[in-house]
């Protein structure tokens, strides 16, 4: 029988991920409602129903509590890229998966996306949260390198692959920041109904067209 992988604490990785995400949700809500400086580790712990010691067991600082939610903000895009079939263009694949997400997304997923948007916006004025966002973007770049390497049938260490990945991940960062800021400033969400297609175009344009077409080899 398969068993869940456990870390040094004896907690399964899956359970640890769920707990970190729940802590991150409550911390992010508090950061947005009352500001980072006014939020304490004790308040975050009370909101989740845990001891403060448990919070510090999972996070190195109160600001780092935002990292899992911030990462959730780009998870749909990255999971879509990971699952990109070789016989589809990026635009076709993103359109299909966006339709699926609109049909199947849970209330929790939608709420997490909203919180991620707020934390990315708050990162404009909170350096510690900016660090969390840039760390998430760095992870995106690492994953993008593997995705592009596979797509182009080149080693991940290939310089051109790395340049493509750096450009594509930077384009996604700017796009997420721009759309999120506009929505939080009251823009009509209908203006961004084509956001998945914008993501696909951004990756294609950032890589000079090298990434985006079906693979025919």
N, C-alpha and C positions, 0 to 999 in steps of 0.2 A: 504494500500500500504506500502511495506517495505521501510524503509529509511536507509541511510547509517549512521553508528555510527559516532558520532562526538566527538572530543576531546575538551579540554578547550578552544582552539583557535577558535572553530567553524568550523574547517576544518575536513572533513571526514577522517577516519583512512586510507582509501584506497588512497585518494589524498595525505595525509601526507606521506605515504610510498613512493608513486611515486616521490614526491618532494625530499625527503631525498635521494632516490636512484639516482636521476639526479644530485643533488649536489655532491654525493659521486663519481659518474662517473668523473665529471670534476676535483674534488680534486685529485682523484687517478691519472688521466692523468698528472696533473701538478706535483704531487709528483714524478712520475716516470721520467718525462722529465727534471725537474730542481732541484729535491731534496726537502725534507720536509722543511729544514731550509730556503731555498730560496723562498718558497711559502707562501704567506700571505693570510689572510682571505679576504682582499680586492680583491686579484687576483681570488680567488675561486668565490667570489660573481660576479665579472665581467664576468667570463667564463660562469656562469649560467644565467646571466642577472637579478640578484636579488640584493637587497641592502645587505650590510655587516650585518646590524642588523638582517635581515631575516636569514642569515646563523647562527648567534649565537642564534637565537630563536630555531633552530632545532638541533644544535650541541654545546657541551660544550667547544670544542677546535678545532683547525684546524685539528689536527691529528685524532680526533674522526670522522671526515668526511669520513674516509676510512672504517668505520665499516660496513655500508650496503653493499658495494661491497665485502668486505672480507667475509661477511656472505653468499653472493651469491655464493662464491666459494665452499661451501659445501651444498648448497640448493638442488641441484639435487640428491645428495646421500641421504639426509635426507628425501626428498619427496618420493623417491623410497622406502626407508625403511618404511615410514609411510603407504604406499599403498601395502605393501607386503602381498599377499594372503596366507592364511593358508595352502593351498594345494600345494604350490610350494616351492622348495628349494631356498635359497638365491641366489645361482649361476644361477638358471633358471630365476628367477625374474629379476636379474640385467642384464642378457643377453637380455631378451625381452625388458626391458625398455631402454637399451643402444641403441638397434636397432631403437626403436621408436624415441629417442632423435636425433639420427643422421639423421633421415628422416625429423623430424619436427622442429628442433631447429631453431629459428630465428637468423638473423644476430646480433641483440641486445644481445640475450642470449649468443652467442658465444663470442661477444666482452666483455661482462661482465665477463665471465669466464677467458678470457685473462687478464683483468685488475686485477681480484682477484689473479691470479697466480703471477702477478708482485708485488702486495702489500704484499703477503705472503713472497715473496723473499726479498723485501725491508725490511720486518720486522726483517730480520737477523741482520741488522745494525742500525735499527731505533727503540729504545726501546718503543716509544709511539705507533708505528704501531704494534710492538710485542704484546702490551697490547690489541689492537683491535683484533688481530688474536686469542689470548688466550681467550678473552671474547667470541668470536664466538665458539671456541672449548668447552668452558664451557656450552654454550647453547646446543651444540651438545650432550654433556654428559647428560644434563637434559632430552632432547628428547629421547636419546638412552635408558635411564632408563625406560621411559614410554613404549617404543616400546618393549623392552626385557621383561618387566613385563607382558605385554599383551601376548607376544609370549609364555612365560613359565607359564602363568596363576598363577602368584605370585604377591604379593603386591609390589608396587614400592619402598617401604621402606625396603624390604627384603635385607639383607646384600649381599647375593650372586648375586642378581639382580644388586645392585649398583656396586659390583666389576666387574661384566661382562660389565656393561655400561662404567665404567672408563677405562677398558682395551680396549674395542672396540673403544671408541672415541679417545684414545691415538694412537691406530693403524691407524685410519683414518687421524689423524693429521700428523703423520710421513709419511704416504703414499702420502698425498697431497704435503707436503713439498718436498719430494724426487722427485716425478714425475715433479712437477712444476720447480724445480731447474734444472733438466736435460733438460727439453724442452727449458727453457730460455738460457741454455748454448749451445744450438744448436743441441741437440739430435734429431734423426729422429723420428717424431711423430708416425711412423709405429711401433716403438718399444713398444709403449704404447696402441696399439689397443685393448689389453686385459685389460685395466685399470679397467673397471667395474668388471671383474672377479677377479682382484687383490683385489678390495675392498671387494667383497663377501668373498674371502678366508681369508682376514685380519680379518674380523669380526668373522668368524668361528674359526680361529686359536687363536685369542685373548681371546675367551670365552671357549677355550678348547673343542670345538665341541658342546657346549650346545646350541648355537644359529646358525642356518643354515639349519636345516632339515625342511621338511613339518611338520605341526602339524596334528597328527592322532587321537587326542582325539575326 
